[in-house]
Amino acid sequence: MRTLPDYLRNGMKLVIVGCNPGDRSARVGHYYAGRGNEFWPMLYESGVLPELLEHRDDKRMIEFGVGLTDLVKRPTRGTEELRREEFAEGRILLGQKLDQYAPQVIAFNGKTAYEHFSQRPCKLGLQKERLYGAQVFVLPSTSGKNAIGRGTKLRYFRQLAKLLAKLQR
């Protein structure tokens, strides 16, 4: 099974956690490569990244102190194809990665990813609890399948950018 590598290292300001790779992303070997996925423009337009990247540039995220990984590494056409055991195993493996790399902020790309990790419902935005010492932020999914409007998605990405800017001071 082809999947995406983790882009993680120690001392990162932010790790972005997706639910799992989409089929297209796994096929081309890059994060958020699906048609209609707004991940890359949102990072730039919100100010999370100072430069517009595209999926082919995903490994460059580390240059900006940002890591990429997924809760479950098996690619699917949709998250509904994932099994409960895969989420259980993913929670353990992701927890180990977050503990090892200790980012300042963990952002989940989509409520589905965070709710499967935390095993409880959440609201979008900054969460009250911390994970492995990191602040937790839940973004609306950037998938083209997410019906939330672009303006709403961008508002949450801008909130994340403000949180990261405060950490730089």
N, C-alpha and C positions, 0 to 999 in steps of 0.2 A: 504494500500500500504506500503510495507516494503521499507525503504530507509536507507541511512547511516546517523549516527549522525555527528554533527559538532564536531571537536576537536579544540576548540578555548579557549584562556584565555588572560587576559591582559598582556601586555609587551612582546609579541612575536616578534622575529626578522623577521619572515617570515610566511605568510599565503599563502598556495597554493590553488588555486581555479580551480576546474575542471568544465567542462561544465555541466555534470550530471552523476549520477552513471550508470554504465553499468549493464545489467541484472545479470551477474554472480557476480559482486561485491555486488549487493543488496541481492542476494540469500545467499551468504556466510557471509554477514555482514561486509565486509572489503573493504577499498579503493583499487583501482587498482589491483583487483584480476583476471582480464581477462587474459586468455592465450595469450601470445605474448606481453603483456603490459610491457614495459621496465622501468616503473617509478621507482621501488625500486632499481634495479641495477644502474640506471643513478644517483640517489641521492648519492649513495655511491661512485661510480667511479669518479664522478665529484668533490667530496669533500664537497658537501652540507651537507652530514651527515658523521660522523666519523665511523659509524658502518653500516654494511649491514643488513637492515631490510627486512622483507617480508610482504605481505599484512596482515598476521595474527598479526603483530606487530604494525599496524597503529596507535593505541592509544598511543604508546610510542613516537610518533613524538613530543609530547608536552614536553618530557624530554629534547629535543634538541632545544626548543624554536620555533618549527615549527608547524603551525596549518594546518588543512585540512577542506575544505568545497567545496560546488558546487554552481554554478550559479542557476541551477534548481535541485530540489531534487528528481524529479520523474525519476526512472530508465527506461531505454529504451535499445533496441539493438543497436540503432544509434541515433545521434543527429538530424537527419532529421525527426524523429518521434515527436520532440518537437514542440509545437505550439507557435505562436507569443505572445499570452497572457501569456504563462508560462515564456517566457524570460522577459516580462514586469514586472511581479510579482517578478521574481527572481532578477531583477536589484534593486528593492526597498528593498527586504529582505537582499540581499548581502550588499547593501550600508549601511543599519542599522548595520549589523554585523561588517563591516570594520570600521565604525565610532565608534562603541562601544569598539572594542578591539584594535584599533589603532596600527597595526603592523608597523615595520619599512619598510618592503618590502612586496609587494603583487605580487605573481607570478601566472600568468594564465597558466594552462597546456593546451596549444593549442590556436591558433589564433581564432578559432571559439568561444571559451568562452569569450575572451576579446572583439572581434568584436560585439558579441551580447550584452555584457555589455555596451561598450562605444558607440555602434551604429555607428561605422565608421571603415573603413579598417585600418589595422596596419601592421607593419613589425615585424618580430621576434626580440627579444632583449629588451634592456632598452628603455622605452618610455620617451618622453620629459616631459609629464605632470605627476603630482602626483595625487594620490587619497587619500583623507582623511589624507593628510600629508605624505603618504607613497610613496616611489619610486615604480614604476610599471615595471615589467619584463614579457615579453611574451615568453614562452617556446614553442618549437614545441611539438605537442601532442605526448605523449608516447604510444598511442594506437597502437596495431599491425596493424590497418588499415591504419595508416599514412605511406605513401610511402617514406617520407624523410629518408635518410640513417642513420644508427646508429651513424656514426662518426659526422654527422651534428648535430644530437640531443645532443650528448655528448658535443660538442663544446659550445652550448648554455647553457647547465647545468653548464659547467665550468665557463662561464662568470657570471652566477648567483652566483656561489660559491665565485668568486673573489669579487663581489659586497658585499656579506655578510661578507667576511673577512675584507674588508675596514671598515665596520661598527663596527667591534669588537675592532678596534684599539683605 
